[in-house]
Amino acid sequence: MLHLIINFLGVACVVILVWYLFRASLPKIFGWGQADSVAMDDYLLKITRVTGISAYDTFRLSAEEWRVPKDRMEQDFTIYLATQKTPYYVKDIIRKSRKQIDE
């Protein structure tokens, strides 16, 4: 009986380990994860260099186009500075201007 319990615990540990390894590899398989945020940061940096305006002004112009309130934009910019998380309205501007920036 003790052998059955030990075998069951061993199998359960192996299943849990395989599950966690599978879950950890999903972002790499489907291309999720930091690669998108790094690309967005790179393009945001390129936009600031090409246009000569600051990242804050890029946020401001994007927020005006999407009609995002100024206090929300400022909060998003503070979050961006702390975590490099780009809000949806800035991502939209980056997507629209990628061709022009690359040229």
Biopython code that builds the backbone (N, CA, C, O; Angstrom):
import numpy as np
from Bio.PDB.StructureBuilder import StructureBuilder

atoms = [
    (1, "MET", "N", (0.822, -1.204, 0.000)),
    (1, "MET", "CA", (0.000, 0.000, 0.000)),
    (1, "MET", "C", (0.863, 1.263, 0.000)),
    (1, "MET", "O", (0.551, 2.231, -0.694)),
    (2, "LEU", "N", (1.929, 1.251, 0.767)),
    (2, "LEU", "CA", (2.816, 2.395, 0.825)),
    (2, "LEU", "C", (3.467, 2.644, -0.528)),
    (2, "LEU", "O", (3.675, 3.796, -0.911)),
    (3, "HIS", "N", (3.788, 1.587, -1.252)),
    (3, "HIS", "CA", (4.381, 1.725, -2.584)),
    (3, "HIS", "C", (3.407, 2.386, -3.561)),
    (3, "HIS", "O", (3.822, 3.177, -4.408)),
    (4, "LEU", "N", (2.128, 2.069, -3.449)),
    (4, "LEU", "CA", (1.124, 2.697, -4.318)),
    (4, "LEU", "C", (1.033, 4.196, -4.061)),
    (4, "LEU", "O", (0.940, 4.982, -5.004)),
    (5, "ILE", "N", (1.057, 4.592, -2.814)),
    (5, "ILE", "CA", (0.981, 6.011, -2.472)),
    (5, "ILE", "C", (2.218, 6.749, -2.989)),
    (5, "ILE", "O", (2.102, 7.833, -3.559)),
    (6, "ILE", "N", (3.394, 6.164, -2.792)),
    (6, "ILE", "CA", (4.628, 6.780, -3.266)),
    (6, "ILE", "C", (4.633, 6.872, -4.790)),
    (6, "ILE", "O", (5.027, 7.898, -5.344)),
    (7, "ASN", "N", (4.205, 5.823, -5.466)),
    (7, "ASN", "CA", (4.130, 5.851, -6.934)),
    (7, "ASN", "C", (3.141, 6.906, -7.421)),
    (7, "ASN", "O", (3.416, 7.616, -8.389)),
    (8, "PHE", "N", (1.997, 7.011, -6.756)),
    (8, "PHE", "CA", (1.005, 8.014, -7.131)),
    (8, "PHE", "C", (1.566, 9.424, -6.961)),
    (8, "PHE", "O", (1.387, 10.267, -7.839)),
    (9, "LEU", "N", (2.239, 9.689, -5.846)),
    (9, "LEU", "CA", (2.836, 11.008, -5.627)),
    (9, "LEU", "C", (3.919, 11.299, -6.662)),
    (9, "LEU", "O", (4.039, 12.433, -7.126)),
    (10, "GLY", "N", (4.697, 10.301, -7.024)),
    (10, "GLY", "CA", (5.726, 10.477, -8.049)),
    (10, "GLY", "C", (5.124, 10.822, -9.399)),
    (10, "GLY", "O", (5.601, 11.722, -10.090)),
    (11, "VAL", "N", (4.071, 10.098, -9.772)),
    (11, "VAL", "CA", (3.401, 10.374, -11.048)),
    (11, "VAL", "C", (2.778, 11.766, -11.027)),
    (11, "VAL", "O", (2.860, 12.493, -12.017)),
    (12, "ALA", "N", (2.162, 12.142, -9.921)),
    (12, "ALA", "CA", (1.547, 13.467, -9.817)),
    (12, "ALA", "C", (2.609, 14.558, -9.951)),
    (12, "ALA", "O", (2.377, 15.562, -10.626)),
    (13, "CYS", "N", (3.757, 14.378, -9.323)),
    (13, "CYS", "CA", (4.833, 15.369, -9.433)),
    (13, "CYS", "C", (5.348, 15.484, -10.865)),
    (13, "CYS", "O", (5.636, 16.584, -11.336)),
    (14, "VAL", "N", (5.465, 14.360, -11.552)),
    (14, "VAL", "CA", (5.922, 14.382, -12.944)),
    (14, "VAL", "C", (4.907, 15.102, -13.824)),
    (14, "VAL", "O", (5.287, 15.904, -14.676)),
    (15, "VAL", "N", (3.632, 14.826, -13.628)),
    (15, "VAL", "CA", (2.579, 15.482, -14.418)),
    (15, "VAL", "C", (2.599, 16.987, -14.174)),
    (15, "VAL", "O", (2.485, 17.763, -15.123)),
    (16, "ILE", "N", (2.741, 17.410, -12.926)),
    (16, "ILE", "CA", (2.780, 18.837, -12.603)),
    (16, "ILE", "C", (4.011, 19.489, -13.230)),
    (16, "ILE", "O", (3.924, 20.591, -13.772)),
    (17, "LEU", "N", (5.148, 18.814, -13.157)),
    (17, "LEU", "CA", (6.367, 19.349, -13.750)),
    (17, "LEU", "C", (6.232, 19.515, -15.259)),
    (17, "LEU", "O", (6.628, 20.545, -15.805)),
    (18, "VAL", "N", (5.682, 18.521, -15.934)),
    (18, "VAL", "CA", (5.483, 18.603, -17.388)),
    (18, "VAL", "C", (4.512, 19.722, -17.722)),
    (18, "VAL", "O", (4.722, 20.447, -18.694)),
    (19, "TRP", "N", (3.467, 19.875, -16.945)),
    (19, "TRP", "CA", (2.485, 20.940, -17.183)),
    (19, "TRP", "C", (3.133, 22.319, -17.067)),
    (19, "TRP", "O", (2.913, 23.179, -17.919)),
    (20, "TYR", "N", (3.931, 22.536, -16.019)),
    (20, "TYR", "CA", (4.594, 23.834, -15.848)),
    (20, "TYR", "C", (5.602, 24.103, -16.961)),
    (20, "TYR", "O", (5.711, 25.234, -17.433)),
    (21, "LEU", "N", (6.335, 23.082, -17.385)),
    (21, "LEU", "CA", (7.276, 23.263, -18.487)),
    (21, "LEU", "C", (6.544, 23.596, -19.785)),
    (21, "LEU", "O", (7.005, 24.426, -20.569)),
    (22, "PHE", "N", (5.406, 22.947, -20.007)),
    (22, "PHE", "CA", (4.602, 23.231, -21.195)),
    (22, "PHE", "C", (4.076, 24.661, -21.159)),
    (22, "PHE", "O", (4.141, 25.380, -22.156)),
    (23, "ARG", "N", (3.553, 25.070, -20.000)),
    (23, "ARG", "CA", (3.034, 26.435, -19.864)),
    (23, "ARG", "C", (4.130, 27.483, -20.034)),
    (23, "ARG", "O", (3.882, 28.559, -20.578)),
    (24, "ALA", "N", (5.331, 27.177, -19.574)),
    (24, "ALA", "CA", (6.439, 28.113, -19.695)),
    (24, "ALA", "C", (6.904, 28.247, -21.140)),
    (24, "ALA", "O", (7.426, 29.292, -21.526)),
    (25, "SER", "N", (6.720, 27.205, -21.937)),
    (25, "SER", "CA", (7.176, 27.251, -23.325)),
    (25, "SER", "C", (6.131, 27.832, -24.279)),
    (25, "SER", "O", (6.461, 28.139, -25.424)),
    (26, "LEU", "N", (4.895, 27.990, -23.843)),
    (26, "LEU", "CA", (3.851, 28.529, -24.724)),
    (26, "LEU", "C", (4.184, 29.904, -25.299)),
    (26, "LEU", "O", (3.993, 30.108, -26.498)),
    (27, "PRO", "N", (4.675, 30.862, -24.500)),
    (27, "PRO", "CA", (5.002, 32.169, -25.083)),
    (27, "PRO", "C", (6.065, 32.078, -26.172)),
    (27, "PRO", "O", (6.013, 32.828, -27.147)),
    (28, "LYS", "N", (7.010, 31.187, -26.025)),
    (28, "LYS", "CA", (8.048, 31.042, -27.040)),
    (28, "LYS", "C", (7.491, 30.402, -28.305)),
    (28, "LYS", "O", (7.870, 30.779, -29.413)),
    (29, "ILE", "N", (6.598, 29.441, -28.143)),
    (29, "ILE", "CA", (6.027, 28.742, -29.297)),
    (29, "ILE", "C", (5.174, 29.688, -30.133)),
    (29, "ILE", "O", (5.288, 29.709, -31.358)),
    (30, "PHE", "N", (4.322, 30.466, -29.480)),
    (30, "PHE", "CA", (3.387, 31.326, -30.193)),
    (30, "PHE", "C", (3.886, 32.756, -30.374)),
    (30, "PHE", "O", (3.179, 33.585, -30.947)),
    (31, "GLY", "N", (5.075, 33.056, -29.903)),
    (31, "GLY", "CA", (5.646, 34.387, -30.095)),
    (31, "GLY", "C", (5.071, 35.436, -29.177)),
    (31, "GLY", "O", (5.139, 36.629, -29.475)),
    (32, "TRP", "N", (4.503, 35.008, -28.058)),
    (32, "TRP", "CA", (3.995, 35.965, -27.090)),
    (32, "TRP", "C", (5.139, 36.435, -26.227)),
    (32, "TRP", "O", (6.239, 35.886, -26.294)),
    (33, "GLY", "N", (4.896, 37.437, -25.425)),
    (33, "GLY", "CA", (5.889, 37.803, -24.430)),
    (33, "GLY", "C", (6.577, 39.117, -24.692)),
    (33, "GLY", "O", (5.987, 40.039, -25.255)),
    (34, "GLN", "N", (7.815, 39.201, -24.288)),
    (34, "GLN", "CA", (8.523, 40.460, -24.285)),
    (34, "GLN", "C", (8.938, 40.925, -25.668)),
    (34, "GLN", "O", (9.234, 42.106, -25.844)),
    (35, "ALA", "N", (8.970, 40.055, -26.638)),
    (35, "ALA", "CA", (9.423, 40.460, -27.966)),
    (35, "ALA", "C", (8.560, 41.602, -28.512)),
    (35, "ALA", "O", (9.075, 42.535, -29.127)),
    (36, "ASP", "N", (7.239, 41.522, -28.283)),
    (36, "ASP", "CA", (6.354, 42.584, -28.752)),
    (36, "ASP", "C", (6.625, 43.897, -28.029)),
    (36, "ASP", "O", (6.665, 44.958, -28.652)),
    (37, "SER", "N", (6.810, 43.823, -26.715)),
    (37, "SER", "CA", (7.054, 45.057, -25.977)),
    (37, "SER", "C", (8.410, 45.651, -26.329)),
    (37, "SER", "O", (8.563, 46.873, -26.351)),
    (38, "VAL", "N", (9.396, 44.802, -26.605)),
    (38, "VAL", "CA", (10.705, 45.312, -27.015)),
    (38, "VAL", "C", (10.586, 45.998, -28.370)),
    (38, "VAL", "O", (11.163, 47.065, -28.576)),
    (39, "ALA", "N", (9.848, 45.398, -29.288)),
    (39, "ALA", "CA", (9.664, 46.011, -30.598)),
    (39, "ALA", "C", (8.942, 47.351, -30.466)),
    (39, "ALA", "O", (9.302, 48.315, -31.141)),
    (40, "MET", "N", (7.935, 47.419, -29.609)),
    (40, "MET", "CA", (7.212, 48.673, -29.401)),
    (40, "MET", "C", (8.148, 49.737, -28.820)),
    (40, "MET", "O", (8.119, 50.893, -29.242)),
    (41, "ASP", "N", (8.971, 49.342, -27.857)),
    (41, "ASP", "CA", (9.917, 50.302, -27.276)),
    (41, "ASP", "C", (10.918, 50.778, -28.312)),
    (41, "ASP", "O", (11.272, 51.957, -28.341)),
    (42, "ASP", "N", (11.374, 49.872, -29.161)),
    (42, "ASP", "CA", (12.319, 50.253, -30.216)),
    (42, "ASP", "C", (11.679, 51.257, -31.170)),
    (42, "ASP", "O", (12.294, 52.260, -31.532)),
    (43, "TYR", "N", (10.448, 50.983, -31.572)),
    (43, "TYR", "CA", (9.777, 51.896, -32.492)),
    (43, "TYR", "C", (9.453, 53.220, -31.820)),
    (43, "TYR", "O", (9.520, 54.270, -32.459)),
    (44, "LEU", "N", (9.106, 53.185, -30.555)),
    (44, "LEU", "CA", (8.848, 54.443, -29.852)),
    (44, "LEU", "C", (10.126, 55.279, -29.795)),
    (44, "LEU", "O", (10.082, 56.497, -29.965)),
    (45, "LEU", "N", (11.249, 54.631, -29.559)),
    (45, "LEU", "CA", (12.532, 55.329, -29.562)),
    (45, "LEU", "C", (12.850, 55.880, -30.954)),
    (45, "LEU", "O", (13.338, 57.002, -31.084)),
    (46, "LYS", "N", (12.570, 55.082, -31.998)),
    (46, "LYS", "CA", (12.805, 55.544, -33.369)),
    (46, "LYS", "C", (11.931, 56.746, -33.694)),
    (46, "LYS", "O", (12.387, 57.700, -34.326)),
    (47, "ILE", "N", (10.665, 56.700, -33.258)),
    (47, "ILE", "CA", (9.753, 57.814, -33.514)),
    (47, "ILE", "C", (10.285, 59.086, -32.868)),
    (47, "ILE", "O", (10.263, 60.154, -33.480)),
    (48, "THR", "N", (10.760, 58.975, -31.642)),
    (48, "THR", "CA", (11.270, 60.175, -30.962)),
    (48, "THR", "C", (12.513, 60.707, -31.653)),
    (48, "THR", "O", (12.711, 61.920, -31.712)),
    (49, "ARG", "N", (13.349, 59.828, -32.177)),
    (49, "ARG", "CA", (14.555, 60.285, -32.882)),
    (49, "ARG", "C", (14.222, 60.916, -34.229)),
    (49, "ARG", "O", (14.763, 61.966, -34.575)),
    (50, "VAL", "N", (13.339, 60.283, -34.983)),
    (50, "VAL", "CA", (13.027, 60.764, -36.327)),
    (50, "VAL", "C", (12.255, 62.077, -36.277)),
    (50, "VAL", "O", (12.556, 63.011, -37.019)),
    (51, "THR", "N", (11.270, 62.141, -35.409)),
    (51, "THR", "CA", (10.416, 63.337, -35.372)),
    (51, "THR", "C", (11.010, 64.450, -34.514)),
    (51, "THR", "O", (10.658, 65.617, -34.687)),
    (52, "GLY", "N", (11.898, 64.106, -33.602)),
    (52, "GLY", "CA", (12.486, 65.123, -32.738)),
    (52, "GLY", "C", (11.601, 65.519, -31.573)),
    (52, "GLY", "O", (11.884, 66.499, -30.884)),
    (53, "ILE", "N", (10.526, 64.765, -31.343)),
    (53, "ILE", "CA", (9.681, 65.054, -30.189)),
    (53, "ILE", "C", (9.940, 64.001, -29.113)),
    (53, "ILE", "O", (10.471, 62.926, -29.395)),
    (54, "SER", "N", (9.565, 64.319, -27.902)),
    (54, "SER", "CA", (9.821, 63.407, -26.794)),
    (54, "SER", "C", (8.803, 62.273, -26.759)),
    (54, "SER", "O", (7.783, 62.313, -27.447)),
    (55, "ALA", "N", (9.099, 61.268, -25.950)),
    (55, "ALA", "CA", (8.156, 60.161, -25.769)),
    (55, "ALA", "C", (6.861, 60.678, -25.141)),
    (55, "ALA", "O", (5.773, 60.203, -25.467)),
    (56, "TYR", "N", (6.984, 61.643, -24.246)),
    (56, "TYR", "CA", (5.792, 62.231, -23.628)),
    (56, "TYR", "C", (4.899, 62.872, -24.685)),
    (56, "TYR", "O", (3.680, 62.704, -24.660)),
    (57, "ASP", "N", (5.513, 63.610, -25.620)),
    (57, "ASP", "CA", (4.724, 64.231, -26.686)),
    (57, "ASP", "C", (4.091, 63.188, -27.594)),
    (57, "ASP", "O", (2.983, 63.390, -28.090)),
    (58, "THR", "N", (4.780, 62.081, -27.817)),
    (58, "THR", "CA", (4.197, 60.992, -28.603)),
    (58, "THR", "C", (2.973, 60.442, -27.884)),
    (58, "THR", "O", (1.944, 60.190, -28.512)),
    (59, "PHE", "N", (3.079, 60.253, -26.572)),
    (59, "PHE", "CA", (1.923, 59.809, -25.782)),
    (59, "PHE", "C", (0.799, 60.829, -25.886)),
    (59, "PHE", "O", (-0.360, 60.465, -26.082)),
    (60, "ARG", "N", (1.144, 62.114, -25.753)),
    (60, "ARG", "CA", (0.129, 63.170, -25.784)),
    (60, "ARG", "C", (-0.596, 63.205, -27.124)),
    (60, "ARG", "O", (-1.824, 63.279, -27.166)),
    (61, "LEU", "N", (0.158, 63.151, -28.216)),
    (61, "LEU", "CA", (-0.460, 63.176, -29.549)),
    (61, "LEU", "C", (-1.321, 61.940, -29.792)),
    (61, "LEU", "O", (-2.395, 62.032, -30.386)),
    (62, "SER", "N", (-0.846, 60.784, -29.330)),
    (62, "SER", "CA", (-1.625, 59.554, -29.468)),
    (62, "SER", "C", (-2.914, 59.637, -28.669)),
    (62, "SER", "O", (-3.975, 59.219, -29.133)),
    (63, "ALA", "N", (-2.811, 60.182, -27.465)),
    (63, "ALA", "CA", (-3.996, 60.319, -26.615)),
    (63, "ALA", "C", (-5.004, 61.284, -27.225)),
    (63, "ALA", "O", (-6.210, 61.058, -27.131)),
    (64, "GLU", "N", (-4.526, 62.350, -27.847)),
    (64, "GLU", "CA", (-5.438, 63.296, -28.497)),
    (64, "GLU", "C", (-6.180, 62.623, -29.649)),
    (64, "GLU", "O", (-7.380, 62.831, -29.830)),
    (65, "GLU", "N", (-5.461, 61.821, -30.422)),
    (65, "GLU", "CA", (-6.107, 61.140, -31.548)),
    (65, "GLU", "C", (-7.172, 60.156, -31.074)),
    (65, "GLU", "O", (-8.218, 60.015, -31.707)),
    (66, "TRP", "N", (-6.905, 59.481, -29.965)),
    (66, "TRP", "CA", (-7.849, 58.493, -29.430)),
    (66, "TRP", "C", (-8.826, 59.112, -28.430)),
    (66, "TRP", "O", (-9.680, 58.414, -27.884)),
    (67, "ARG", "N", (-8.705, 60.396, -28.192)),
    (67, "ARG", "CA", (-9.560, 61.120, -27.231)),
    (67, "ARG", "C", (-9.470, 60.521, -25.821)),
    (67, "ARG", "O", (-10.479, 60.311, -25.149)),
    (68, "VAL", "N", (-8.248, 60.258, -25.403)),
    (68, "VAL", "CA", (-7.985, 59.769, -24.046)),
    (68, "VAL", "C", (-7.786, 60.986, -23.148)),
    (68, "VAL", "O", (-7.062, 61.909, -23.521)),
    (69, "PRO", "N", (-8.406, 61.007, -21.985)),
    (69, "PRO", "CA", (-8.244, 62.159, -21.084)),
    (69, "PRO", "C", (-6.779, 62.364, -20.685)),
    (69, "PRO", "O", (-5.994, 61.419, -20.616)),
    (70, "LYS", "N", (-6.440, 63.632, -20.426)),
    (70, "LYS", "CA", (-5.056, 63.984, -20.130)),
    (70, "LYS", "C", (-4.548, 63.296, -18.864)),
    (70, "LYS", "O", (-3.409, 62.831, -18.828)),
    (71, "ASP", "N", (-5.389, 63.228, -17.824)),
    (71, "ASP", "CA", (-4.936, 62.583, -16.591)),
    (71, "ASP", "C", (-4.671, 61.094, -16.793)),
    (71, "ASP", "O", (-3.747, 60.540, -16.198)),
    (72, "ARG", "N", (-5.481, 60.445, -17.632)),
    (72, "ARG", "CA", (-5.247, 59.026, -17.951)),
    (72, "ARG", "C", (-3.952, 58.867, -18.737)),
    (72, "ARG", "O", (-3.184, 57.937, -18.489)),
    (73, "MET", "N", (-3.703, 59.774, -19.689)),
    (73, "MET", "CA", (-2.481, 59.725, -20.482)),
    (73, "MET", "C", (-1.259, 59.899, -19.591)),
    (73, "MET", "O", (-0.268, 59.186, -19.746)),
    (74, "GLU", "N", (-1.328, 60.833, -18.669)),
    (74, "GLU", "CA", (-0.204, 61.058, -17.767)),
    (74, "GLU", "C", (0.037, 59.857, -16.856)),
    (74, "GLU", "O", (1.181, 59.510, -16.562)),
    (75, "GLN", "N", (-1.040, 59.232, -16.417)),
    (75, "GLN", "CA", (-0.918, 58.022, -15.600)),
    (75, "GLN", "C", (-0.297, 56.883, -16.420)),
    (75, "GLN", "O", (0.567, 56.158, -15.927)),
    (76, "ASP", "N", (-0.739, 56.731, -17.666)),
    (76, "ASP", "CA", (-0.167, 55.709, -18.545)),
    (76, "ASP", "C", (1.306, 55.972, -18.834)),
    (76, "ASP", "O", (2.101, 55.037, -18.921)),
    (77, "PHE", "N", (1.671, 57.247, -18.982)),
    (77, "PHE", "CA", (3.071, 57.576, -19.235)),
    (77, "PHE", "C", (3.933, 57.259, -18.012)),
    (77, "PHE", "O", (5.058, 56.780, -18.151)),
    (78, "THR", "N", (3.409, 57.525, -16.825)),
    (78, "THR", "CA", (4.132, 57.179, -15.602)),
    (78, "THR", "C", (4.323, 55.667, -15.501)),
    (78, "THR", "O", (5.392, 55.191, -15.117)),
    (79, "ILE", "N", (3.283, 54.925, -15.849)),
    (79, "ILE", "CA", (3.383, 53.455, -15.853)),
    (79, "ILE", "C", (4.395, 53.005, -16.898)),
    (79, "ILE", "O", (5.169, 52.079, -16.658)),
    (80, "TYR", "N", (4.392, 53.658, -18.057)),
    (80, "TYR", "CA", (5.357, 53.314, -19.102)),
    (80, "TYR", "C", (6.788, 53.535, -18.619)),
    (80, "TYR", "O", (7.660, 52.703, -18.871)),
    (81, "LEU", "N", (7.033, 54.626, -17.943)),
    (81, "LEU", "CA", (8.376, 54.896, -17.443)),
    (81, "LEU", "C", (8.825, 53.856, -16.420)),
    (81, "LEU", "O", (10.005, 53.510, -16.347)),
    (82, "ALA", "N", (7.881, 53.369, -15.638)),
    (82, "ALA", "CA", (8.231, 52.401, -14.591)),
    (82, "ALA", "C", (8.335, 50.971, -15.119)),
    (82, "ALA", "O", (9.193, 50.208, -14.675)),
    (83, "THR", "N", (7.463, 50.604, -16.068)),
    (83, "THR", "CA", (7.377, 49.194, -16.472)),
    (83, "THR", "C", (7.612, 48.949, -17.957)),
    (83, "THR", "O", (7.692, 47.796, -18.382)),
    (84, "GLN", "N", (7.725, 50.007, -18.752)),
    (84, "GLN", "CA", (7.855, 49.908, -20.213)),
    (84, "GLN", "C", (6.620, 49.282, -20.858)),
    (84, "GLN", "O", (6.712, 48.714, -21.946)),
    (85, "LYS", "N", (5.474, 49.382, -20.202)),
    (85, "LYS", "CA", (4.219, 48.876, -20.756)),
    (85, "LYS", "C", (3.580, 49.987, -21.578)),
    (85, "LYS", "O", (3.259, 51.054, -21.054)),
    (86, "THR", "N", (3.398, 49.727, -22.872)),
    (86, "THR", "CA", (2.878, 50.731, -23.793)),
    (86, "THR", "C", (1.362, 50.585, -23.896)),
    (86, "THR", "O", (0.875, 49.480, -24.137)),
    (87, "PRO", "N", (0.599, 51.669, -23.721)),
    (87, "PRO", "CA", (-0.857, 51.570, -23.817)),
    (87, "PRO", "C", (-1.322, 51.381, -25.268)),
    (87, "PRO", "O", (-0.561, 51.599, -26.210)),
    (88, "TYR", "N", (-2.558, 50.980, -25.422)),
    (88, "TYR", "CA", (-3.117, 50.636, -26.728)),
    (88, "TYR", "C", (-3.072, 51.790, -27.719)),
    (88, "TYR", "O", (-2.819, 51.573, -28.904)),
    (89, "TYR", "N", (-3.310, 53.003, -27.259)),
    (89, "TYR", "CA", (-3.369, 54.127, -28.198)),
    (89, "TYR", "C", (-1.983, 54.498, -28.727)),
    (89, "TYR", "O", (-1.869, 54.990, -29.850)),
    (90, "VAL", "N", (-0.948, 54.275, -27.954)),
    (90, "VAL", "CA", (0.404, 54.515, -28.452)),
    (90, "VAL", "C", (0.817, 53.381, -29.395)),
    (90, "VAL", "O", (1.482, 53.618, -30.404)),
    (91, "LYS", "N", (0.419, 52.150, -29.061)),
    (91, "LYS", "CA", (0.704, 51.016, -29.949)),
    (91, "LYS", "C", (0.066, 51.231, -31.316)),
    (91, "LYS", "O", (0.643, 50.869, -32.341)),
    (92, "ASP", "N", (-1.126, 51.820, -31.327)),
    (92, "ASP", "CA", (-1.805, 52.076, -32.591)),
    (92, "ASP", "C", (-1.015, 53.061, -33.448)),
    (92, "ASP", "O", (-0.854, 52.842, -34.648)),
    (93, "ILE", "N", (-0.531, 54.122, -32.858)),
    (93, "ILE", "CA", (0.279, 55.103, -33.588)),
    (93, "ILE", "C", (1.554, 54.451, -34.111)),
    (93, "ILE", "O", (1.976, 54.712, -35.238)),
    (94, "ILE", "N", (2.160, 53.607, -33.292)),
    (94, "ILE", "CA", (3.387, 52.926, -33.710)),
    (94, "ILE", "C", (3.105, 52.013, -34.895)),
    (94, "ILE", "O", (3.870, 51.990, -35.859)),
    (95, "ARG", "N", (2.009, 51.260, -34.827)),
    (95, "ARG", "CA", (1.662, 50.364, -35.945)),
    (95, "ARG", "C", (1.412, 51.151, -37.229)),
    (95, "ARG", "O", (1.828, 50.738, -38.312)),
    (96, "LYS", "N", (0.734, 52.280, -37.099)),
    (96, "LYS", "CA", (0.418, 53.083, -38.279)),
    (96, "LYS", "C", (1.652, 53.717, -38.902)),
    (96, "LYS", "O", (1.686, 53.946, -40.111)),
    (97, "SER", "N", (2.666, 54.004, -38.092)),
    (97, "SER", "CA", (3.819, 54.725, -38.617)),
    (97, "SER", "C", (5.052, 53.847, -38.807)),
    (97, "SER", "O", (6.133, 54.374, -39.067)),
    (98, "ARG", "N", (4.928, 52.544, -38.688)),
    (98, "ARG", "CA", (6.100, 51.655, -38.823)),
    (98, "ARG", "C", (6.772, 51.777, -40.184)),
    (98, "ARG", "O", (7.998, 51.855, -40.267)),
    (99, "LYS", "N", (5.986, 51.794, -41.241)),
    (99, "LYS", "CA", (6.586, 51.887, -42.585)),
    (99, "LYS", "C", (7.395, 53.159, -42.736)),
    (99, "LYS", "O", (8.530, 53.132, -43.212)),
    (100, "GLN", "N", (6.807, 54.271, -42.328)),
    (100, "GLN", "CA", (7.493, 55.558, -42.474)),
    (100, "GLN", "C", (8.743, 55.612, -41.605)),
    (100, "GLN", "O", (9.755, 56.180, -42.017)),
    (101, "ILE", "N", (8.690, 55.037, -40.425)),
    (101, "ILE", "CA", (9.840, 55.054, -39.522)),
    (101, "ILE", "C", (10.967, 54.189, -40.089)),
    (101, "ILE", "O", (12.136, 54.568, -40.031)),
    (102, "ASP", "N", (10.608, 53.027, -40.638)),
    (102, "ASP", "CA", (11.628, 52.135, -41.190)),
    (102, "ASP", "C", (12.327, 52.735, -42.416)),
    (102, "ASP", "O", (13.499, 52.460, -42.674)),
    (103, "GLU", "N", (11.598, 53.546, -43.151)),
    (103, "GLU", "CA", (12.199, 54.165, -44.329)),
    (103, "GLU", "C", (13.106, 55.281, -43.893)),
    (103, "GLU", "O", (13.719, 55.942, -44.731)),
]
sb = StructureBuilder()
sb.init_structure("model")
sb.init_model(0)
sb.init_chain("A")
sb.init_seg("    ")
for serial, (resi, resn, name, xyz) in enumerate(atoms, 1):
    if name == "N":
        sb.init_residue(resn, " ", resi, " ")
    sb.init_atom(name, np.array(xyz, "f"), 0.0, 1.0, " ", f" {name:<3s}", serial, name[0])
structure = sb.get_structure()
